[in-house]
Amino acid sequence: MAITLDQPIEHKPKSFLARQMASQTFWVLVALLLACLFLSFATDSFASTKNLYNISRNVTFTAIIALGMTMVIISGGIDLSVGSVLCLCSMVLAVTMNAGYSIEVGIAAAIGTALLVGAFNGILVAYLNFPPFVVTLGMLSVARSLAMVASNNTVVFQFGPDHDKLLSLGGGAWLFGIANPVIYMVVLALITGFVLRWTKFGRHVFAIGGNEHAATLTGVPVKPIKVAVYMISALSAGIAGIIQTGWLGAVTTNIGAGMELQVIAAAVIGGANLAGGIGTAFGALVGAALIEVIRNSLGLLGINAFWQGTFIGGAILLAVLFDRLRNFRQSD
């Protein structure tokens, strides 16, 4: 039987309603809306303008990185280094600007660092067949170590002549009072969604995650695309690092610690399948939003913050259970 590129990725129900009902992202969105509705009545402050502003701004950093992580997961890989890459890129930006260089040079240095790290990860995974888990776990340690070396493990809070520009970039609200990070998140989500759904590159990413062997036989350039998705993942972490530096107004070597777990959780909760071949940009945003609402609600409801990991872990298990049930129904 001839193998076509569409085989590993065309598994969608025909009707719109059936497609939505079978979508994990849809049910996570429903859970998110119900949680917001409940918290609006159960607390006095959840629906306040200030709290909603904080939630929308806080969710952006996880969501932006989750967009790149989703692409990696769709391809069948994983990237555990994103939290440390965020730290490294933030520190490169801060140290460069602290040395007197302009914000443009600092951003270019941070983005260049991210792309270099992503290319290194991708080459080891794609061309040398290293397990993604091992490669990115190693980079998790290496990147944070390099951030410590770059800053001599000190806090950087002076950003040279363009100090105010950086703070405005990350902490301002240039459009209709909407926090700048939210605008960046929406733009990046639209770009990611377009790439995944409407471009040949996106179809190739799904094909590799769905059936890498079949993708290879149909002529998909598997290795270059794998390198590209790891570069995109690192780039998303670098962009988040730049924005978060401007928002916080300081950089420490602890920034981004443990963030890779939240990012992977956001992607998985939002519908990305760790086996590859499934995931959406919108799902990444919904998953990140649910995690932030959970984190925010604990304090408002007077629940010990130490329960946060339990709730997020439970959400991950429910997401995987939903995927298993969906696969079981489709196999019948």
C-alpha positions as CSV (number, residue, x, y, z in Angstrom):
1,M,0.0,0.0,0.0
2,A,1.4,3.4,-0.9
3,I,2.2,5.7,2.0
4,T,1.2,9.4,1.7
5,L,2.0,12.4,3.9
6,D,-1.6,12.7,4.9
7,Q,-1.8,9.3,6.6
8,P,-0.1,10.2,9.8
9,I,-2.0,13.4,10.4
10,E,-5.5,13.1,8.9
11,H,-7.5,11.6,11.8
12,K,-10.2,14.3,12.4
13,P,-13.9,13.8,12.7
14,K,-15.8,15.2,9.8
15,S,-18.4,17.4,11.6
16,F,-17.4,20.5,13.5
17,L,-19.5,19.6,16.5
18,A,-18.0,16.1,16.7
19,R,-14.5,17.5,16.3
20,Q,-15.0,19.9,19.2
21,M,-16.6,17.2,21.5
22,A,-13.6,15.0,20.8
23,S,-11.1,17.8,21.5
24,Q,-9.3,17.8,24.8
25,T,-8.7,21.6,24.3
26,F,-12.4,22.2,24.2
27,W,-13.0,20.4,27.5
28,V,-10.1,22.2,29.1
29,L,-11.5,25.5,27.9
30,V,-14.9,24.5,29.4
31,A,-13.2,23.7,32.7
32,L,-11.3,27.0,32.6
33,L,-14.5,29.0,32.0
34,L,-16.3,27.1,34.8
35,A,-13.5,27.7,37.2
36,C,-13.5,31.4,36.4
37,L,-17.3,31.6,36.9
38,F,-17.1,29.8,40.2
39,L,-14.2,31.9,41.5
40,S,-16.1,35.1,40.4
41,F,-18.9,34.2,42.8
42,A,-16.8,32.4,45.5
43,T,-14.4,35.3,46.0
44,D,-14.6,39.1,46.0
45,S,-11.4,39.8,44.2
46,F,-11.0,37.2,41.4
47,A,-13.0,39.2,38.9
48,S,-11.5,42.5,39.9
49,T,-9.8,44.5,37.2
50,K,-6.4,44.3,39.0
51,N,-6.5,40.6,39.5
52,L,-7.6,39.8,36.0
53,Y,-4.8,42.1,34.8
54,N,-2.3,40.2,36.9
55,I,-3.5,36.8,35.7
56,S,-3.4,37.8,32.0
57,R,0.1,39.2,32.5
58,N,1.5,36.3,34.6
59,V,0.2,33.6,32.2
60,T,2.1,35.1,29.2
61,F,5.6,33.8,30.1
62,T,4.5,30.2,30.5
63,A,2.2,30.5,27.4
64,I,4.8,31.9,25.1
65,I,7.3,29.1,25.9
66,A,4.4,26.5,25.7
67,L,3.9,27.5,22.1
68,G,7.4,26.4,21.2
69,M,7.2,23.4,23.5
70,T,4.0,22.3,21.8
71,M,5.7,22.3,18.5
72,V,8.5,20.1,19.9
73,I,6.0,17.7,21.5
74,I,4.0,17.5,18.2
75,S,7.2,16.3,16.5
76,G,7.6,13.6,19.1
77,G,10.3,15.3,21.2
78,I,10.6,17.1,24.5
79,D,12.6,20.1,25.7
80,L,13.5,20.2,29.4
81,S,15.9,23.1,29.0
82,V,13.5,25.9,28.4
83,G,13.6,27.3,32.0
84,S,17.4,27.5,32.0
85,V,17.5,28.9,28.4
86,L,15.1,31.6,29.6
87,C,17.6,32.4,32.4
88,L,20.6,32.4,30.1
89,C,19.0,34.6,27.5
90,S,17.7,37.0,30.2
91,M,21.2,37.2,31.6
92,V,22.9,37.7,28.2
93,L,20.5,40.6,27.6
94,A,21.1,42.1,31.0
95,V,24.8,41.8,31.0
96,T,25.1,43.1,27.4
97,M,22.9,46.2,28.2
98,N,24.7,46.7,31.5
99,A,28.0,46.9,29.6
100,G,26.6,50.0,27.8
101,Y,25.2,48.5,24.6
102,S,21.8,49.4,23.2
103,I,18.6,47.4,23.7
104,E,18.7,46.3,20.1
105,V,22.2,44.8,20.5
106,G,21.1,43.2,23.8
107,I,18.0,41.6,22.2
108,A,20.0,40.4,19.3
109,A,22.5,38.8,21.6
110,A,19.8,37.1,23.6
111,I,18.0,35.8,20.5
112,G,21.2,34.6,19.0
113,T,22.0,32.7,22.2
114,A,18.6,31.0,22.1
115,L,19.0,30.0,18.5
116,L,22.4,28.6,19.1
117,V,21.3,26.6,22.1
118,G,18.3,25.3,20.1
119,A,20.4,24.3,17.2
120,F,22.8,22.5,19.5
121,N,19.9,20.5,21.0
122,G,18.4,19.8,17.6
123,I,21.6,18.6,16.0
124,L,22.3,16.1,18.8
125,V,18.7,14.8,18.6
126,A,18.2,14.8,14.9
127,Y,21.7,13.9,13.5
128,L,23.3,12.0,16.3
129,N,20.1,10.3,17.5
130,F,20.6,11.3,21.2
131,P,17.4,10.9,23.2
132,P,15.7,14.3,23.5
133,F,15.2,13.8,27.3
134,V,18.9,13.3,27.9
135,V,20.1,16.1,25.6
136,T,17.7,18.8,27.0
137,L,18.2,17.6,30.6
138,G,21.9,18.2,30.1
139,M,21.3,21.6,28.6
140,L,19.1,22.5,31.5
141,S,22.2,22.3,33.7
142,V,24.6,23.8,31.1
143,A,22.5,26.9,30.3
144,R,22.0,27.8,33.9
145,S,25.6,27.3,34.7
146,L,26.6,29.6,31.8
147,A,24.1,32.2,33.1
148,M,26.0,32.1,36.4
149,V,29.3,32.5,34.7
150,A,28.1,35.4,32.6
151,S,26.9,37.3,35.7
152,N,29.3,35.9,38.2
153,N,26.1,34.7,40.0
154,T,25.0,38.3,40.8
155,V,21.8,40.2,40.4
156,V,21.7,42.5,37.4
157,F,19.3,45.4,37.7
158,Q,21.0,48.2,35.8
159,F,20.5,48.0,32.0
160,G,22.6,50.8,30.7
161,P,21.4,53.8,28.6
162,D,18.3,52.0,27.4
163,H,17.2,50.9,30.9
164,D,13.8,52.6,30.6
165,K,13.2,51.2,27.1
166,L,13.6,47.7,28.4
167,L,11.3,48.3,31.4
168,S,8.7,49.7,29.0
169,L,9.0,46.8,26.6
170,G,8.2,44.2,29.3
171,G,6.1,46.2,31.8
172,G,4.3,48.7,29.7
173,A,0.8,48.8,28.2
174,W,1.0,50.5,24.9
175,L,-2.3,49.4,23.3
176,F,-5.7,50.1,25.0
177,G,-4.2,49.5,28.5
178,I,-3.5,45.9,27.6
179,A,-0.2,44.6,29.2
180,N,2.5,44.4,26.5
181,P,3.3,40.7,27.3
182,V,-0.3,39.8,26.5
183,I,-0.1,41.4,23.1
184,Y,3.2,39.6,22.4
185,M,1.6,36.3,23.5
186,V,-1.4,36.7,21.2
187,V,0.7,37.7,18.2
188,L,3.0,34.7,18.7
189,A,0.1,32.4,19.2
190,L,-1.5,33.5,15.9
191,I,1.9,33.0,14.1
192,T,2.3,29.6,15.6
193,G,-1.2,28.6,14.8
194,F,-0.9,29.7,11.3
195,V,2.4,27.8,10.8
196,L,1.0,24.6,12.2
197,R,-2.2,24.7,10.3
198,W,-1.5,26.3,7.0
199,T,2.2,25.8,6.1
200,K,4.1,22.8,4.7
201,F,6.5,23.1,7.6
202,G,3.6,22.6,10.0
203,R,2.3,19.6,8.1
204,H,5.7,18.1,8.2
205,V,6.0,18.6,12.0
206,F,2.7,16.7,12.5
207,A,3.8,14.0,10.0
208,I,7.1,13.4,11.9
209,G,5.3,13.1,15.2
210,G,2.5,10.9,13.8
211,N,4.8,8.5,12.0
212,E,8.4,9.4,11.5
213,H,9.2,6.4,9.3
214,A,6.3,7.2,7.0
215,A,7.3,10.8,6.9
216,T,10.8,9.9,5.9
217,L,9.5,7.6,3.1
218,T,7.4,10.4,1.7
219,G,10.4,12.7,1.4
220,V,9.9,14.9,4.5
221,P,13.3,16.5,5.5
222,V,13.0,15.0,9.0
223,K,16.4,16.0,10.4
224,P,16.3,19.7,9.4
225,I,12.8,20.1,10.7
226,K,13.7,18.5,14.0
227,V,16.5,20.9,14.4
228,A,14.1,23.8,13.5
229,V,11.6,22.8,16.2
230,Y,14.2,22.8,18.9
231,M,15.4,26.2,17.7
232,I,11.8,27.5,17.8
233,S,11.4,26.1,21.4
234,A,14.6,27.8,22.5
235,L,13.6,31.0,20.7
236,S,10.3,31.1,22.5
237,A,12.2,30.7,25.8
238,G,14.5,33.5,24.8
239,I,11.6,35.8,23.9
240,A,9.9,35.1,27.2
241,G,13.2,35.8,28.9
242,I,13.5,39.2,27.2
243,I,9.9,40.2,28.1
244,Q,10.2,38.9,31.7
245,T,13.5,40.9,32.2
246,G,11.7,44.1,31.2
247,W,8.7,43.2,33.5
248,L,10.8,42.3,36.6
249,G,13.4,45.0,36.1
250,A,16.1,42.6,37.4
251,V,17.7,39.3,36.5
252,T,18.9,36.6,38.9
253,T,20.2,33.2,38.2
254,N,17.1,31.7,39.8
255,I,14.8,33.1,37.1
256,G,12.9,30.4,35.2
257,A,13.8,27.6,37.7
258,G,11.4,24.8,37.4
259,M,9.5,26.5,34.6
260,E,10.0,23.6,32.2
261,L,7.6,21.6,34.3
262,Q,4.9,24.2,34.1
263,V,5.4,24.7,30.3
264,I,5.2,20.9,29.6
265,A,2.1,20.8,31.8
266,A,0.5,23.6,29.9
267,A,1.1,21.9,26.6
268,V,-0.1,18.5,27.8
269,I,-3.2,19.9,29.6
270,G,-3.9,21.9,26.4
271,G,-4.1,18.7,24.3
272,A,-0.6,18.0,23.1
273,N,0.2,14.3,23.1
274,L,3.6,13.3,24.4
275,A,3.7,10.5,21.9
276,G,3.7,13.1,19.1
277,G,1.4,14.1,16.3
278,I,-1.2,16.1,18.3
279,G,-1.3,19.6,19.6
280,T,-2.4,23.2,18.9
281,A,-1.3,26.7,19.6
282,F,-4.6,27.5,21.2
283,G,-4.4,24.5,23.4
284,A,-1.0,25.8,24.7
285,L,-2.7,29.1,25.7
286,V,-5.7,27.4,27.3
287,G,-3.4,25.0,29.3
288,A,-1.2,27.9,30.5
289,A,-4.3,29.9,31.5
290,L,-5.8,27.0,33.5
291,I,-2.5,26.6,35.4
292,E,-2.4,30.3,36.2
293,V,-6.0,30.3,37.4
294,I,-5.3,27.3,39.6
295,R,-2.3,29.1,41.1
296,N,-4.2,32.4,41.5
297,S,-7.3,30.7,43.1
298,L,-5.4,28.9,45.8
299,G,-4.6,32.2,47.6
300,L,-8.0,33.7,47.0
301,L,-9.7,30.6,48.5
302,G,-7.3,30.5,51.4
303,I,-5.8,27.1,50.4
304,N,-2.1,26.4,51.2
305,A,0.0,27.3,48.2
306,F,1.9,24.0,48.6
307,W,-1.2,22.3,47.1
308,Q,-0.4,23.9,43.7
309,G,1.7,21.0,42.5
310,T,-1.0,18.5,43.4
311,F,-3.7,20.3,41.5
312,I,-1.5,20.8,38.4
313,G,-0.3,17.2,38.5
314,G,-3.9,16.1,38.8
315,A,-4.8,18.1,35.8
316,I,-2.0,16.5,33.8
317,L,-3.2,13.0,34.8
318,L,-6.8,13.9,33.8
319,A,-5.5,15.2,30.5
320,V,-3.7,11.9,29.8
321,L,-6.7,9.9,30.9
322,F,-8.9,11.9,28.5
323,D,-6.4,11.1,25.7
324,R,-6.4,7.4,26.6
325,L,-10.2,7.3,26.6
326,R,-10.4,9.1,23.3
327,N,-8.0,6.6,21.7
328,F,-9.9,3.7,23.2
329,R,-13.2,5.0,21.7
330,Q,-11.6,5.6,18.3
331,S,-10.2,2.1,18.2
332,D,-13.6,0.5,18.7
